Amino acid sequence: MTENKVNLAFKEQKGRCLITNQNVSQGDILLVSKPYAIVPSITKKNDICANCICISKHQTHPREMIVCRKSCHHVFYCSNKCEQQHWEKFHQYECSFLDKVCALQDNDYVINYALLVMRMLTQRLHDILNTSPTVSSEDVWTMLSHFDEFTKEKKNEFETVAKILTEYILVKLIPHLIKDSHEFIGSIQSFLPDHTDAKKVEINNSDQWLSQMIHLCLLFNDDTTIKVVKYLLNKVYIVICMEEVNSFFHRTFVYDGYSQPPHVYALGVYPFATFINHSCSPNVERFSAEEDGTKFHMGDIVFFATHLMKQGEELGLSYLKGQYDLYIKDQVNADEIINSQVNRKQRIKNEYFFDCECTRCLNESKGELDKSFMNFVKEFKCTNLKCQGWFIPSFEKQMYCEACKISR
């Protein structure tokens, strides 16, 4: 990462967080975070290069995307170079298994997170082989999972995905780590690090699934093999839970223009950035790098300060996009403010499993608009009335709208 003006810290009752390591000004870029794993959204896969994550601007600049060498039609590329790079690093392992993942169910959201976790597992192979040192994998396995707080429906869904992705490890990834049968058990045990939460997971019908794996993967039907494969399944389940509460979406205005809401075009896992805690009145915002620059590349997430911050101040990022409608209305009553705050607080609880107690929540619970958030909206919401974008900085600190590109 570059432009790193933050340090990792620990605070009582909050745990790990990021704080500034110097005084910063409004618009200063604090952190450029690179992904541990990133994949195009399944709904935009035809327009996004699976390797460099560049967006095809085919509406105004027609371009024929390149398919993979096996013509799987699950990934597309902007160039032969990208196809070659992606094949060597990821797609040679994933290609023949993508049909199974993409057939999970008629739900793009499930397919998206399954593909992202699949990419995390493929990346893990490179970690073990020491072929990809760009982003440390250590922070990945320290992310919170909240495995016991999901609904029963979500847990059942995760179990289904975990079984498919554990099969992927056994069939496609483990064979690249072993030379003979004596290394098989050790490779399964070490493929994913031990995790305290994984020891507490109980997955339904795991015995039935395991019997299928023994036949499919020619596993030894002995107590040791059964034990290590079950534990691997549990660890994959935990990785799914971690992805669910820690991944970042990338949004763009390229498709429908600045007057329409942005589209999600990719999603990724950024381990270091997950240490930024939530605030409904953020002092930090972010944008996705849609083009390569001198200090960032496509797929990176750039975090910047929304106002002056002193050295040692904690970063706060809103986990929920939007949530500003009341702050651009001509008139708003106390009941509207309170109801909006209650709904937002419940959504945070449902999706991220904590009770937000930020200053904005406190003020709005009393029927009062929060002045700090009001200033944030006033200063960063695009001044073009038809535009739904926000002002973001360049590295030269000039502010311009992410959507319509006007500057201020």
ZAFIGU-137035 format. One record per residue: y, z, x of N, C-alpha, C in turn. Coordinates in steps of 0.02 Angstrom, whole numbers, plus 50000, padded with zeros to 5 digits. Layout:
YZXYZXYZX
...
END
This chain:
499415000050041500005000050000500635000050044
501184997450016501804997150052502345000650012
502925001550044503495004650010503295011449980
502865015050018502625021349991503125026950004
503455029149951503945034549957503695040849920
503035041349914502735046949878502165050049917
502035056349904501465059949933501035063049878
500405064049893499955067549847500065075049855
500115078549799500225085749800499775088949747
499755095549748499375099349699499825104549668
499815104849600500215109749565499775113849518
499895120249516499515124549471499595122149399
499055122349362499015120449291499045112849281
499265109049332499295101849326498785098349369
498615101549425498145098349471498505093449516
498165088049534498455083249580499005079249547
499515077649586500075073649561500405070249620
500865065649605501255062449657501965064949656
502255066249715502945068449720503305063949770
503965063649764504355059649811504375063049879
504355059149932504395062050000505095061050030
505575058849988506265057950008506685057349946
507345057749953507795056449897507765049049881
507755047349816507725040349797508255038849744
508465032649743508975030449696508655026749638
509035026049584508795022249527508625015149549
508035012749530507825005949548507445005549613
507425011049651507045010949714506295010049700
505975005849738505255004949732504905010549770
504495014249734504175020249762503485018749791
503125014249760502425013249778502195006349755
501855002849799501514996649781500764998149786
500424998149730499725000249728499274994149721
498774993849764498294988349762497664990449725
497334985749691496754987649650496134988849692
495744993749670495064994449695494634988849665
494764987449601494414982049566494884979449512
494864972849501495284969749450494914963649423
494974962549357494654956749325495134953849272
495084947349259495484944449204495234947149137
495684947649089495484949349021495044943848994
494524945648957494054940748931494394935648885
494944937648852495294933148807495714928048844
495854929248908496274924748947495914921949008
495254922649010494884920749070494974913349089
495084909049039495164901949052495814900349088
496304904949084496964903749111497124907849173
496684912449192496814916949247496314915649304
496574914749364496124913849421495744920349433
495094920149432494684926149439494734929049509
494984925149557495044927649625495734930549641
496254926649630496924928949650497324931649590
497054931049528497364933649467498024930149451
498114924049476498724920349458498634917549387
499204916749352499204914549283499334907049280
498904903449246499024896249236499584895249186
500114892149208500684890749163500584883749132
500004883049099499814876349075500254873749019
500644878248987501074875948933501594871048958
501844872249018502364867949046502134864149108
501614866749141501364863649202500604862849196
500374857549165499654856749155499264857349220
498714860949218498294861749277497584862849255
497134859149283496424859849265496124865349308
495874870549275495564876049312494874873949337
494664876849392494034875149424493504880149401
492914877649382492374882049361491964884049422
491544889149413491124891449469490594886149485
490324886549545489854881549570489214881249528
489064886649491488474886749448488644885149376
489294883649364489534881849296489364887149244
489484893549261489324898849214489834899349158
490444896649170490974896549120491214903549099
491104908349143491374915049131491974916449176
492044912549229492604913349275492904906549292
493564906549307493914900349323494384901649381
494564896249417494954897049478495524891949482
496034893849521496614889449530496504884449586
496004885749629495884881249686495164882049710
494944877149749494274877649779494244883349828
494794884749861494814890349908494674896949873
494994897949814494874904049776494154904449751
493884898749731493184898749708492724900849764
492844898349825492434900049882492494907449900
493104909949901493214917049918492884921649867
492964919949803492684924149750491924923949750
491644918149764490914917649768490634922049824
490944921849881490704925649938490754933149927
491284935349894491394942549887491074945449824
491124941949767490904944849704490424940449664
490604934249655490264930349603489544928549619
489364928349683488664926949700488194932349672
488454938449665488064943849636488104943949560
488694942549534488824943549463488644937549418
488644931549447488604925349407488034925349357
487434926349379486854925749335486784931549287
487184936849296487124942749254487684943049201
488174938649206488754938949161488574937349089
488084933049078487874931649009487664938148974
487304942349010487054948548980487624953348965
488104953849010488674958348999489114955748943
489244949348942489704946448891489384946048823
488724947348818488384947348754488294954448727
488634959348758488564966248738488654967248663
489214964948637489344965148566489974961048553
490124959848491490704955748473491334960048476
491494962248536492064966748546492354965448615
492934962148617493244960348681493404966548722
493594971948690493774978048727493184980648766
492594980948734491994983348768491804978748825
491844972248814491674967548867492154968248925
492794969248910493284969948964493124975849010
493004981748980492884987449024492204986949058
491714983749025491064982749057491134978149118
491544972949112491654968449168492024971949225
492494976249207492854979849259492404984749296
491984988449260491524992949293491014989049334
490794983449309490344979149348490674977149414
491324975549411491674973749473491734979849519
491834985749491491864991849532491194992849569
490654991349535489984992249565489874987049620
490104980849609490034975749661490464977549721
491064980149707491494982449761491164988149800
490814992349764490464997949796489954995349847
489614989749832489154986749880489524985049944
490124982249938490514980549998490744986750035
490884992149998491054998550031490485000750076
489875000350049489285002550087489164998050147
489284991550137489184986750191489774986450239
490304990250223490914990450264491234983550273
491254979850218491544973150222492204972650185
492444978150156493074977850118493464984350125
493834985050180494184991350194494884991850164
495094987050123495784986850099495974993050060
495564995050012495715000949971495145005949980
495325012049996494815017250005494465018749939
493805019449942493425020949881493395028449867
493625032549914493545039749905493905042349843
494515039849830494895042249772494575040049706
494185034649707493865032349646493405037749617
493025040949661492515045649638492795052549625
493455053449635493765059849618494175059349554
494195053549523494555052749459494215056849405
494605059449358494335063249303493945058649256
493395061249228492985057149183493055059249109
493185065649096493215068249026492585066248988
492015066149022491405063348993491185066948929
491355073348922491125077248865491625077448808
492165073548812492685073848762492725067648718
492335062648734492335056548693491955057648628
492105053548579491755053948515491025051848524
490615053848476489905051948479489825044448480
490235040948441490205033648438490345030648507
490865033148541491035030548607490485032248657
490195038148653489665040048698489055035448691
488885033748629488325029148617488475022248647
489095020148639489315013748667489265013848743
489505019148774489485019748846488775019748872
488315022948835487615023148856487315016148858
487475012048808487235005148807487485001248867
488135001848881488424998348937488145000949003
488045007449008487785010449070487085007849086
486675007049036485995004549047486004997449074
486434993249047486494986349070486754986049142
487264990149157487564989949224487124993249276
486714998149257486235000949304485694995849320
485494992049270485034986449282485344981549332
485984980249325486344975749371486294978349443
486384984749451486334987649519485624986649546
485124988249506484434987849529484214980749544
484434976049502484194969149507484604965049557
485274966149557485714961649595486004964749658
486124971349659486484974249715486034977949765
485574982049740485134985949784484734981449832
484474975649809484084971449855484454969549919
485124969549917485514967749977485574973550027
485324979450007485374985250050484714987350081
484164984250060483514986550083483144981050122
482764983250170482354978650209481614979250192
481434985250168480734986150148480704991650094
480124992850066480044997450011480225004650029
480185006250093480345013150114481085014750106
481515009650104482235010750098482465010650025
482015009049980482205008049910482485014449879
482125019849884482345026149853483005028549883
483055028149949483665030249982484265026249960
484165019649950484715015349929484945017049858
484475018549814484655020549746485045027149747
484805031849787485115038449789485835038049815
485955033849863486605033649897487085028349870
486845024249823487285018749801487935021349772
487895026449729488495029749703488485036949728
489065039649746489095046549771488875051449717
488635057149739488475062549691489105064549653
489015066549591489585068649550489365074349505
489765079649504489585085549464489485083849391
489905079549363489845077749292489195074149277
488965070149325488345066249314487745070749303
487765076749332487205081449325487185084549256
487715083749217487755086749151487625081749094
487555075449111487485070149061486765069649037
486685068848972486025067448943486085061048902
485715055948923485765049348892485165048248846
485315046048786484795044848735484325039248756
483695040048740483185034948750483145032648823
483305037048870483285035048940482565033848964
482085037348935481385036348954481145029448934
481335027448874481145020748850481465015348894
482105016448910482455011648954482135011449023
481945017249049481655017649115480985014049119
480595014549066479955010949067480065003349071
480595001049039480764993949044480974992049115
481364996449146481594995249215481004995149264
480534999649254479944999849299479584993249298
479514990349238479184983849232479614978249259
480264978349241480714972849259480844972749335
480974978549364481174978949434480604980649481
480004980949454479404982549493479484989249529
479764994149493479865000749522479205004649523
479165009249570478585013649572478635018649514
478085019549478478075024049420477865031049443
478295034049485478145040749509478755045249495
478655051749502479175056549484479825055549524
479765054149588480355053349630480765047349608
480445041649596480795035649575481125036749507
480765039749461481035041049394481655045549399
481615050549441482175055249448482795051949476
482735047949529483325044949560483625039449517
483205035649481483465030349438483835033349378
483555038849350483905042249295484585044849318
484605047549377485235050349403485735044649416
485495038949440485925033149449486225031049382
485815030949329486055029349262486605034149241
486515040549254487025045449236487675044249274
487615042449338488215041249378488595035049354
488225029949334488555023949307488925025749242
488615029949201488935032349140489595035749156
489605039949207490215043449227490745038549252
490545033449289491025028349312491345024949252
490955023649200491235020649139491765025249108
491605031649104492075036549077492715036749119
492635036649185493225036849229493655030649219
493335024849213493725018749201494105019049136
493795021849085494085021949019494755025649017
494835030849057495455034849054495905033649115
495705029149160496095028149221496305021049236
496075016149197496235009249213496935007349190
497205002149220497874999549203497804992449175
498194990949123498234984249096498814980449128
498724973949136499264969549158499484965349099
500134965149087500404961449030500894956049054
500944950549017501384945049035501704942048973
502304939248983502664935848930502584928248935
502174925948982502114918748996501894914748935
501444917448895501124913448843501574912048783
501884917148755502274916248693503024917148702
503244918248764503954918948776504204926048767
504844926948784505124933748787505254936948719
505254933048665505394935948600504784938848565
504194937748595503564940348567503274945648613
502864950048585502554955248627502134952048683
502084955348741501704952448797500954952648784
500604948248818499874947948815499564951648874
499004955048861498604957848916498224952148949
498304951349015497954945949048497464948249102
497504954649120497034957249170497014964849165
496514967849194496474975149197496154977149262
496364982949288496114985049353496114992549361
495794994749415495765001849433496165002849497
496645007449494497095008849550497055016349565
496585018449607496425025549615497025029949632
497435027949680497985032149701498505032849646
498625027449609499125027549555498925032049497
498275033449490498055037649434498285044949443
498525046649503498775053349513499475054449483
499785049049458500435049849424500305052649355
500575058449341500485061649276500915058349222
500745059849160501105056949103501745060749087
502245057049064502835059949033503085055048981
503245057548921503505053148868504215050948884
504545054448930505205052448955505145051349030
504905045449050504705044349119505285043849168
505165045949230505635044649284505375039049329
504805036149308504495030649344504265025349294
504365019149312504075013649272503705008949319
503385004049291502974999549331503014992449306
502834987749349502734980849328502174977749369
501874972649342501324969149377501604963449418
501354962649478501564957149521501214950749499
501594946149469501304939949445501344934349497
501694935649552501744930849606501694934649672
501474931149724501454934149790502164934849818
502304940649847502944941749879502834943849951
503374945449986503314947450056503004954350062
503064958550009502824965350013502304967049959
502114962149918501594963349869501244956849853
500674957349819500274951449802500084951849729
499894946049702499674945749632499114950849620
499174954549566498684959749551498924966649570
499434967049614499704973649632500114976449574
500174983049571500634986349524501184989549564
501804988249544502394990749579502714996249537
502805002049565503105007849531503805009049558
504285010149513504975011149535505305016849497
505835019649526506195025349497506675022949442
506665026449386507125024649331507785028349335
507825033549378508465036849392508415040649457
508955043749477508965047449540508415052649542
508085053349598507575058449607507665061749674
507605068349676507655072049738506975072449773
506995073549838506365074349875505965080149845
505315078849835504875083949807504825083749731
505185079149698505155078749625504515075149604
504205077649551503585074649528503715068249489
503285063349500503325057049463503015057849394
503325054949344503065054949276503095047949247
502525045549224502465038749197502205039149126
502495035349080502245035349012501595031449009
501055034548985500415031148978500405026648916
500895027348872500925023448811501515018548815
501385012148809501925007248810502285007348743
502915005648745503315005548684503565012548667
503485014548605503675021248582504435022448588
504825017248577505555017948584505935015648521
505585013748468505915010748410506475015048382
506375021548379506885025948350507515026148392
507455024248455508025024748501508465018548501
508275013548462508695007548456508925006448384
508765011248340508985010848271509695013548265
510065010848216510755013148205510765020348179
510295021748135510255028448106509525030648104
509415037148116508735039848113508785047048090
508325049148046508355055948021507835060348056
507895066748047507475071648083506735070748066
506585069248002505885068447982505555062648019
505925057148027505655051448063505495053348135
505945057048166505845059148235505235063648242
505175068548198504615073248200503955069648189
503925065248138503305061648123503105057148181
503595053848212503455049548269503165053548327
503455059548339503215063748394502515066248380
502375068148318501705070648300501185065148311
501345059048290500875053448298500755051748371
501305051848410501235050348481500815055748516
500955061948500500585067548530499845067148514
499675065248452498985064648433498635058948469
499005053448477498715047748513498565049548586
499025053148617498915055348686498295059848690
498235064348641497655068848640497015064948631
497015060048586496415056148572496205051648630
496695048748665496545043848717496495046848786
496875052248799496905054948867496705062348872
496585065448815496275072048811496705077648840
497355077348828497785082948846498355083448795
498665089248793499235090448749499875089548789
500275084748769500895083448805501425088748787
501725091548837502245096648827502875094848865
503025088348870503615086148906504245087848867
504825087048898505455088748867505595084448805
505415078048809505525073748751505115076148691
504485077948702504075080548647504385086848617
504635091148660504935097348636505555095948593
505985091448617506595089848579506435086448513
505975081548515505815077848455505445082148404
505075087148427504735091548380505235095548338
505855095948362506385099348325506825094448287
506605088048286506985082948249507575080148286
507585080948353508135078648394507905073248442
508305067948449508155062848499508265065748569
507865063348616507905065848684508425061848723
508925065148751509475061748785509235057948847
508775060948885508525057648945508175051048928
507755051248877507405045048857507895040148826
508395042648791508915038248763509275034448818
509435037948873509755034648929509295029548962
508655031248966508165026648995508135020148956
508095020648889508075014748846508715010748853
509285014148854509935010848859510005006948924
509735009748979509835006749044509305001449062
508705002049033508164997549055507914992749002
508064993848939507874988948888508324982848895
508024976848893508414970748902508984970348851
509564968048873510154967648831510154961448786
509704956748800509604950948757509264953348693
509604952848636509354955748574508684952948553
508544946648570507914943548550507344945148598
507504948248655507004949148707506654955848700
506004955948714505604962048712505454964748781
505794962048831505664964148900506094969948922
505954972148983506324977649015506554975549084
507094978649107507344977149173506894980349226
506764976449278506364978749335506724976749399
506584980049455506944978449517506574973449561
506954969849600506664966149656506694970749716
506414968549772506444972749832507154972949860
507584968449836508284968649856508694973049808
508334976449762508624981249714509024977849659
509034971249656509344967949599508904968749538
509194970649481508814971649420508814965249379
508224963349354508174957449312507644958749258
507684955249203507214956349148506544953249164
506014957049154505334954549167505144948849122
505484948249064505294943149014505744937049016
506404938049002506864932348998507204930849064
507124935249113507364934349182508124934749191
508494936949141509204937949152509304943949198
509834943849237509954949249285510564953249264
510644958949295511234963049281511534965649345
END
